[in-house]
Amino acid sequence: MLQRVRVLIEDEGMTISSPGGFIDGVNLENLLTVEPHGRNPALADALKRIGLAERTGRGIDRIYEGSIVYGRPWPDYTESTERYVKLFIQRAKPDESFTKMVRNEEIKLGRALPINALLILSIIQQLKKATIEELTNLIRVGESRIKANIENLLESGLVKSSGHGEGRSYILNPKVYKTQDYMMDYVRKNGMDNFKNEALVLELAKKQGGFVTREDVVELLNLNDSQAYRVLKKIANANKIELIGKGRSARYRVIERK
């Protein structure tokens, strides 16, 4: 008995279940790296000729690409079995800053970014910071290919490196990917883990145009309101920042040394 493709749309997202497992040689580990081949080459060729499909077999790449360019979670095939392929696409708000960054780069290049470059950017976006080893394990391609893509992303200015040797890691370039939340993580994780509170606060202020608020310090250092105030007061007493405004509009400005 023929089974039907099932599409379910709910609050969590969209689930598509297709009867029949993965094609021979395809599994969860190699979805994006296995050589494309169709279950029915004759049917694929016919669909290609009438313009309803492409012969290259890049369907899964396109699904990943569609999710990544909008800063959304990756497609999830983990519930697939030998009897059916099950795809879950999570409902999530797009990351507008990430989308703009990717779109601007593709306009500059005059072409779409390669799937491996998109995967690298997506992982760094989610983890905030990633090493070559982490990228290799998550994308499941050779280290040399990861390094080649990283070099291109460094050259384009989309990512920045931090640290040296085996401890070297990569972040999205905050000058390109500008969001307040990312700035917080950038200051915390860009090789500054051993800095004192003062250095962290001043670094954040510098990256925010010379200003920082008590709320920024609460979030940055995981402090309560009174603790954040004491940190700022100590820095102000050292004549490194000055209070501007009162009440809700109060913020601290870095004092420029002449």
HUNOR-V883511 format. One line per field, one symbol per residue. phi: phi as a letter, one per 40 degrees, with the letter a starting at -180 (. if undefined). A space follows every 10 residues. Layout:
phi: ???
//
This chain:
phi: .cbbcbbbba dcibbbbbcg cccdgbaccb dcbcccaccb dccccccccc gcabccgcdc dcccdccccb gcccdbbccc bccacbbbbc caccccccdc cccccccccg acccdccccc cccccccgaa cdcccccccg bcdccccccc dcccccgcbb bagbfcccbb bccccbbbbc ccddccccbc gbccccddcc ccccddcbgg babccdcdcc bfbccccccc ccccccccgb abcbgbgccc abbccccc
//
